Amino acid sequence: MKNLLLLLFLFPLLTYSQDDLLDGVEPLVTKEKVTSAFKALKIVNLESTKLAAKGDLYFVVAHRFGSVKDGFEGFYGLDNANTQIKFIYGITDGLNVSAARSEFAYDFATKYTLLPQIKNGFPVTIAGFNSLSINNKLKESLYPKLEFKNKLTYVAQLLISRKFSENLSLEIVPTFFHENFVENVDQSNSQYAIGFGGRYKFSKRWSLNIDYAAHLNRTANSLYNNPLSIGFDLETGGHVFQMHFTSSQGIDEAGYLGRTTGDWTKGNVFFGFNLARVF
């Protein structure tokens, strides 16, 4: 009985001492990477921080119909479409290369992970993206002195994303691009933009995706606008089918960053989709 009373008396002291010792121990730091901030390689137009896995080959068909403003005369955009065929290969889990062709441009790119988001650690994923675009719309018949180098546009982007929860991921994309040829003599060849994008998953298979790119040094008399895109991702057993409306019919980075002609306020938007198959 005496031993029992002694134990009951000492128990609070032992508990306090143990808690006091544990207070000095740092929480266990893990290196667990946060995955699936985005399910697709693109948000809509902007690249996401997701990469193809090592050895995976993606075949992507990206389609932008004509403007819905064309009405029945243009069959609400179905008569005037731009299609991009693209191949993406994962050299490693952190390095992708790609090649694409559309009516507007040939496009060659690399995307690579710099730093991953770590659970209870580094707060964001940072990836790099670089592309070289060849403008198909520039023709010698229009510009007799045109040289091949005039068709080139170089793009460099940092993709910075954070997965806040299982449902919400956001991304910011500082961008520099250089067009060797610009139609507007007042427009600088070297241009800057900042992109914003996000994904909100509202059911097991569906998510809402939005992205926007603000051009930072576009000339005041430019005919072009900032691209805004709104769409949905449908997850279908490991694949993602993307459907959206966007103010840019151009799909390559140079096209949607520098030469977006649509305007949501005037109903001049394009319906499109991205469809990928992995081998």
N, C-alpha and C positions, 0 to 999 in steps of 0.2 A: 504494500500500500504506500509506504514511504517513497519507494522508487517511482511509482506511478505519479505521485504528487510532484516529485522532483522533475520528472519528464515534462509534465504539464506546465510547470513553472518556467522551465528552460526553453520550451518550444518557441515562444514568441521571440526570444533573444536569438535563437539559432536561425529562425526565418529572417529576422532583420539583418543579421550578419551576412547571410547568403545573398540577400538582395543588394546589400551594400557592396559586396565583392563583384557581383554581376554588373553593377552600374559602371564599373571601370573597364568592362570588356566591350570593345567595338562590335557592332553588328557584323555578321559574316558578309563579306563583300563577294558577290558572285560575278561571273563573267557571262551570264546567260544573256544572249542576244534577244532583242525584241524583234519579232518577225511579223510579216503580213501587215505592215502599215498600209500597203496597197496590194490588191490582188492582181492588178494588171500592170503591164510595163509602162503604160501611160495613164494619166488621170483622165484627160480627154485629149487635148493637144499637148500639154506639158508632159515631159517625161516624169515618171514617178521614180522613187528610189529603189523599186524592185528591179532585180536583174535576173536574167535567165541563168539557171543552174549550170554547172560545168557539164559540157557535153550535150546540152539541150539545143536543138535547132527549132526556132520558131518560124513558121510561115504565117505572115500577117497580111490580110487584105483590109485596107482602110478605104472607106468610100465616103465621098461627100457629094450629095446630089446638088442640083442647081438651087437657086433661091426659091423659097416657098412664095415669095412675092410675085413670081412669074404667073401665078394663078393657073387657070385651066389651060391657057395658051401654051405654057411650058410644062403642062401636066404636073404642076406644083414642084418643079425642080427635077423630075425624073428624066427629062429630055436633055439635061445638060449636067453631066456628072464628071467628077474627077476621082480616079481610082489610083491608089498607091499599092504596089506589090512590094513586100519587104521580107527580107530574111535576116534573122538575128541569131547569133551563135554564142554560146557561153564557153569561152576559152578556159576560164576558171570560174569559181563561184563568185569572184569579185571583179571579173572583166568580161564585157560583151563587145562584140563587133557586129556591125549591121550594114546592109546595102539595100537601097530602095530605088524604085522608079515610079514616077507618076507623069501625067501629062505636063505638069508644071515644072518638075525638076528630077534630076538624079541626086541621090543623097547617100553619103557614106559617113558612118559615125562610130564612136566608141563610147561606152558608159562603164564606169568603174566605181566601186565602193572605196571610200577613203576612211570612214569611221562608222561603225555600227552603233545604234542605240543599245544601251546596256540596262537591263533591269536593275533599278536602285543604283545606277551608275551614270555613265555618259548619257545626256538627256535627248540627243537627236541622232539621226542617221545622216551622214554627209556623203554624197556621191558626186562625181564629176561627169560631165557630158560634153563631148566635142564633135562637131560635124562639119563636113564640107559639102556644099550644095552647088549643083550646076543648073543654072536657070535655063529651062527649055523654051521659055517664052521670048527670050532675046534672039532675034533672027537677023541675019545679015541683010535680008530684004528690007528690013526696017532701019537698020543701022549699018550702012555699007562699010564703015571703018571698024566694025566690031571684031575684036580678037577673042580667042577662047578664054583668056584670063579674065575678060570683062564679065563672063558669066558666073564667076565664082563668088560664093559667100561663105565666110567662116563664122562658126558659132562656138562660143564657150560658155558653159553654164555650171553653177554650183547648185545641186539639188539638196535642200536641207529639210528633212521631214521629222515629225514627231508623232508617234502613236500615243494618244492621250488615254485611250480606252479601247476595248474590243470593238467599239462602234465608231469612234472618231479618230481620224488622222488628218493632219494639216501639213502643208509644204510651202516653202518660200524658195524662189529661184532667181537669184541675181544673174544677169545675163549681159554678155558683150557679143556683138556681132558686127562683122565688117563686110559690106557689099562693095565689090570692086567697081560696080557700075550702078549709079542711081539716076533715075530719069529726071528728078527734080534737082536743078543745079544748086538750090539753096540747102539741100539735105546733105549733112555730113555722111561720108562713107562709113565712118566708125560710129556705131550706135549702141545705146544702152537701154536695157529694159529690166523690169522687176516683175516676176511672175508670182502668182498666189494660187494655191489649189487645195482642195480638200475632198475627203470622202467620209460620208456618214452612212453606216450600215444600219438599215431600219428593219431588216428581217434576215432570216437565215441565208437567203440567196441574193437579196437585192440590196443595192446601195445607191445613194445619190452622190454624184460627182460634179464638182464645179471647178473651173479654172479660168484665170484672167491674167493678161500680161499688159502692164502699163509701159508704154514707150516713153523714155525719159528725155530724149532730145530730138523728137520729131519736129520738123519745120512747121510753122504755123499754117502755111498754105498747102500742106500735104493733102492728098486725096484719100489717104489711108487712115484706118482706125485701129483701136486696141481690140484684140480678140477676146470675146467672152463666150464661154461654152458651158452648157448645162446638160447633164445626161444621167443615164443609169447604167450600172453594171449588173449583169445577171451571171451568177456563178452556176456553171452546169457541169458538175462532176469533175473538177480539176481544171476546167477551162472557163474563161471569162468572155462573155459577149457584151460589147459596149454599144449603147445607142444614145445619141445625143443631138442637140441643136447647137449650132455654133455660128458665129459671125464670120468665120474664116473658111473659105473653100480650099485654101492651101493647107497641106498636111505637114510638109517638111518645116523645120524650124525657121528657116529664112522666109518661107512663104507666109506663115501665120504671124511671125513677129514684125516683119517689115512691110507686108503687102496685103493686109486684111482689108477687104472692100465692103464687107457687110456692116449693117447697123441695126441693132435690136430695136431702137426707137422708131425706125421706119419699117419694121417688119421684114427687113432684108437679111434673113438668116437661112442657114443650110442644114438640112437633116443629114445625118451620117451615122456610120457605125464602124467599129474596129472588130475584126474577127481573127482570132489567132488559133493556130494548130501547132502542137508541140510534137516533135519527133525525137 
